[in-house]
Amino acid sequence: MLINKNVHYKTLLLSLYYNNDGPYGYYPLLSQGGAGEGDKETFVAAAHYYHLPYYQVYKLPGRAFGWFNEDHNYEHSSIVQYNPLIDYELLQEAKKKISEDIKNAEESNKKFEYSYDNYFGSKFFTPENSQPLFYHVHDPKMDPFQIQTKGFTFNLDNKKIRNLGDEFPQFNFDLEKFIWSSINHYICDEKIKFKCFEKYNYDDLCGDWMRSQLEFLESTSKELFKNYEKENKNQDKKFKEQLEDIKKRVGKEDSSAIIDSKAEAEKKEKEKKEKEIKDTENKDNDTKEGGVTEDTKNIINNKDTKDSKELKDSKEKMEADIAAVKDAALKAAAAAEAMAKAGKPNEKKKLN
């Protein structure tokens, strides 16, 4: 999740309120029984309530490679989350395709058959036309000693495997190799003593096992990059063209930065006023010795008074918002405490 705190200050406060009473009401209400019930839905709900802009990526998260548990069942280790800028461009293509298909159906007197999956689902937003941006690494956590002792880097045939998948060439960074190189540096080379690893013997990790792990990651990294470059030359070119187009749209060299139009407008207005004042001062200096005239002073004083009032109003509004959310959170906490005293601490509230 990426969030602009300047734009979404209210969103964060309301989300805090939702999360305070989440397990008893808001989590099941917002998730409707979906997997991964938790705080993630509260941010969209809060932004929607305040009519603030937000975007949810259409490309479903991808599951990277994983490991085999003690029962020989395969477990996925990471969730790959995709670039919202590329995703948004694909959304425009999807909308365009729907319009074209409707028009073609009308011209040929055929019935247009709509399918969400064909236009907005997995058949349109695919790993091939999307771009990985984040890795949510959750199982196993990057605890090197646990990974080593439980054999998470081997498959059922006792062959080495990667835990974070093979999609990394798409964003030109081998995250798994980087993580293990960092582990080797700080634990094996520098021998930094971490409190969470006090019960483990560093020598068990840092000998042949670590050398084998690094060699495996290095060799597979080269092979995967080589194969990707061979198979995806045109795809890479397409990504670069899309990113260049996005850069032009948002007006910044960094394609990951989306301009806050409101803040930009305010900045331009401020610059315009400052220029007017400066031009007035220069004009006065040309016609009257001694610098700033009374008219210029009035302009400056009026501007300062207005800015001061806006700042005061903004501060008062912010304090009122905080007080309202705090009051709601205290009421929710009191309700939860009352339930606990009644002997039902884990019972969810009934949703009508």
C-alpha positions, 0 to 999 in steps of 0.5 A: 500500500502506498499512501500520501499522508498529506492528502489522506490525513482524515483517511488515516484517522478514520481507519484508526477508528475502524481498526480499533473495533476491527475484530468485533465488527468492521473486519468481517463487515468489510471483508465479507468472509474473504481471505486475509481479513484485517486492516487493509480494507479499512483504508479504502473504506475511510478514503471513500467516506471522505470522497478522497481519491484512491486506486485499487490495483486490478492485477491479482497478487501473484504467489511466488515459489514456496516451500514444503511443510512437514506434511509434504504440502506445498506452501507459498512464501510470498505475495507479489504485488504489482506496479499501480502505474502500469496497472492504471495504463492497462485499465485504460486499454481495458475500457477502450477494448470494451467500447470497441467490442460493444461498437463491433457487436452493434454494427454486426447486429450481434449481442455483446457478451460482457465478462468481468474476467475478460476485461478486468480480471486475470485474462486481461491483467496478466503477469506478462503485461504487468510489472512486479513492484513489491514482495510481501514475504510472509512464510517463512519469515526471513529467519536464516536459522529457521529456514536452514534447520527446517529445510525450506530451501529444498524440495521433496527430492532434496534439490535446492529451490528458491523461496521468492520465485523467478519473476525478479528479472522483470524488475531487474533485481534479485531480491532473494540473492540480495537478502542472503548476501546481506545475511552472510555479511552481517551474521557470517562475516561481521558476526554481529550478535543479534538478540533474537539469534542468541540460542543459535550457533552461527557456525552451523549456518555459516559453513558449507550450508551458506556457501552452497546457498549463495552459489545456488542463488548466484548460478540460478540468478544468472540463468534466469536473467539470461533466459528472461532477456532472450524471451522478453526483449519486446516486453521490456521495450513496451514497459519502458515506453509505458513508463516514459508515457506515464512520466509525461502524464504526471510531469515528473522525471520519477514515474513513481511520483504522482502529483497532488494537483491540489497542492500543485495549484496552491503552490502556483497560486502562491508563486503568482501572488509573490510575483505580483508583490515583487512586480509592484515593489519594482514598479514603486522603486522605479517611480519613488525613491525609498523602496516599498510604498504604502500600497505594497505594504498593504498587499503584503499585510493583507497576504500575511493576515489571510495566510495566518487566518487560513493556518489558524482555521486549518489547525482548528479543523485538524484539532476537531477531527482528532477530537472526534476520532479520539472520542469515537475510539474511546467509546469503542474501547469502552464497549469492548471493555464492557463485553470483556467484563460480561465474560464474552471477550472473544465474541464478535458483535452481531452485525444487523 
